[in-house]
Amino acid sequence: MESSTSNGKKDIAIFSFEIAKRKNGATLWLFDERIVSSACSGRLKIIPHSSFLIPHSSFHILSSPFHIVLVSPEIPQNTGTIGRLCVCTGAVLHLIDPLGFVIDDAHLRRAGLDYWPYLDWHRWSSWEDFLAGAKPTRMAFLSSKTTRSFFERQATPGDFLVFGNEQHGLPVEFYERYRDSLYTLPMPGPHARCHNLANAASIALYEALRQTGGL
């Protein structure tokens, strides 16, 4: 946005509204730039980088965000992409150790671009540590090793969507322990085996948002 000041000079204020998080039932928009328009003698006021609570009628605020859970992910680019997805949708990311990369991996950061600082994420030392700390009440486990479609499931805000890693999928014991909560993303292609992890997370999360009016 270009704005003329009262003395005829022009200042440039660039706003980026692409990153949103929820806080206390409101949408918290984080500005990328340090310049914010202010009705201050017709001039633009320079203020430190901060966050601002503003209304945004086109974005429906859910009562509770969705959660993406990655069990021992191995490829940093996928995790970085999913982190960016979570920032763009207001979802929370959970990473379950062991990870196949270090958390400051350059590939992870590159895939997440500059979104990572705004990501609401948690790292857990084990699955049991996650259960004790996050206390999930509704979980859906995404896998290619079942036939029940995820699109037949009724999503509820606050759901935890759980994904295994790129090479092995979910831990073997999960298929029995959580057999009533296993879902798949239909793949009608004749040569399909499984979706890319980041793609699967995107499809599932947006379907959940669609069902619950979160778009």
KEKE-700468 format. One record per residue (C-alpha): x, z, y. Coordinates in pm, whole numbers, plus 50000, padded with zeros to 5 digits. Each point is the difference from the previous one (the first is absolute). Layout:
<rs>
XZY ...
</rs>
This chain:
<rs>
500005000050000 501404990050337 499055020850301 500694995150370 500875030850203 498885006250358 503304988450143 499744966149833 502575006949732 499074995449636 500625023849714 499454991949636 498195024549775 499814990249633 497585019849787 499975000049622 496875014049839 500954990249647 500795034949871 497225025349954 499835033949833 497195025049977 500275034650147 497265025950035 497274974349946 501254976250268 502124968749995 503535005950120 501494968050139 503774999150027 501444977450266 503204980949923 501074997650363 500905026350261 497964985150282 496395010450039 497594987550265 498975026650245 497684999950298 502725013550223 500004982450339 499494967149822 503345002949825 501055003049640 501225034549913 502985003549767 499605028549755 501855010349682 498924985849666 497085020949886 496664997849819 496554998050150 496495007049876 497714971750104 496634987849869 499904967749805 496494989949903 501004971949762 501875023449766 497815022649788 501605033949942 499595012649644 499425036749937 503145000849783 502764974149956 500754982549675 503215008049815 502394976149825 502075016349725 503084982049860 501355014949678 503774993949982 500094967250194 503124979149939 500094972350262 500555011550360 498444968950154 496705007349827 499985036050117 500884989250355 497174974950001 497545026049869 501195024450266 499164974050263 496614994849834 499305037250023 500875001250368 497744970250073 497065015749816 500495036950076 500725007949634 502415026449869 502904990649771 501265022149716 503264992749816 500605016649663 503595005049886 502134986449854 500284970550239 501994969049917 501634999550344 501105023250279 497365006050263 502154986150282 500664967449814 500364971450248 497644978149796 497275026450021 500445003450375 500064962450049 496784995149801 498315027550200 501444986750326 499635026350270 496875015149846 501755026049787 500335026750274 496194999750036 499285002749628 498275031049863 501905003849675 500975026449747 502615001149727 499445020649685 502575010649741 497634993349706 496444991149912 499135036449942 501535009050337 497764973650159 496885013749829 500795035450113 500874990350356 497624971550087 497105013649791 498314966149948 496335002549903 499234963249932 502624976549858 499874963949885 502894986749790 500734963050037 501334982349692 500024966049830 499545017949666 496275005650030 496944978050042 497805020250237 499994983250341 500975020150306 497264981350188 497395017849787 501205033950120 498305017350295 502665010850248 499785032050202 502105008550308 502885022149894 500494982749664 503514998349855 500954965349867 502815003749748 502464972649900 502814999449745 503374983950058 500904963349992 501644999149657 498075024349781 496745006550181 498465034449969 501685026749784 498934995849636 498235033549982 497744990750293 498084974749790 498565027949788 499995027950255 498134979550261 498274974449779 496665004950179 501584992150337 501874968049910 499114968050185 501404965150027 499984972050256 498484969549826 502394971049953 498144968249900 503174978850005 500944988049647 503655010550038 499485032950182 501765031549881 499805023850292 499925000750378 502975008350217 499865037350081 499624995550375 497324973649952 498085022349759 500105029150242 498754977850282 497114986149796 498885034149875 500305017550335 498104973550191 497234999549740 499705037750039 499904996450380 497414972249975 497735021249783 500205030350224 499624982650336 503615005950096 500584964950135 
</rs>
